[in-house]
């Protein structure tokens, strides 16, 4: 009887121990609870991120394609051949001036280009071929172009075109275009005849070369009384011919270089903005 009771007691203890172990397995520790909770949170976060990505991708799929941006390369100005002013198109600002430098690049053009660049004032540099004969002169022209300035054709030798034969006129214009293209990789888009004197044949050559013909509204720096910084700046800013779209003629000269910054600032103080030659239509009115 005692043996039977002992056996029953041992058996009871074994069952109790087994239940205790099972409870220990099924009941996680506090640390395990925390780890599980963290994993659960991470799982929720991952699900939210995944859902967010799905929604974003879905939105991308449903979104209509964007319209192409409107081109800003369309011409905004044109040359009025009756007075050589720059006129606005497409509601562009009318209170502008066109800055041009002839007989470049002689001794001052590169420094003039740097002054204009510092002032964010675009301009056309009209080139003479006899100033770009040497490799050193070619580098100067290339530097002016790389500063962002338009290069115009002012003939190779600066002769009065009306005094030349048609063959000579052709050579004066086209050979310079060839030389400029050799140096900067593109042909001039603007043509100005020396002394503003142009023949019908030269007009045709310029047109065939896809160049826009232009003269000027006013200029003074070749006149003796304006060959100083102060006098030139004053007349360029206060000329009676200063109108909206005025086409301003200047030259590669020491006194013009010295007056250039004052000229640009004075024009701006009057409300005039230097127009970008790239915005001028290649068609003459």
Secondary structure by P-SEA (a helix, b strand, c coil): caaaaaaaaaaaaaaaaaaaaaaaaacccaaaaaaaaaaaaaaaaaaaaaaaaaaaaaaaaaccccccccccccccbbbccccbbbbbcccccccbbbbbbcccccccaaaaaaaaaaacbbbbbbbbccccccaaaaaaaaaaaaabbbbbbccccccccccccaaaaaaacaaaaaaaaaaccccccbbbcccccccaaaaaaaaaacccccccccccccccccccaaaaaaaaaccccccccccccccccaaaaaaaaaaaaaaaaabbbbbcccccccccc
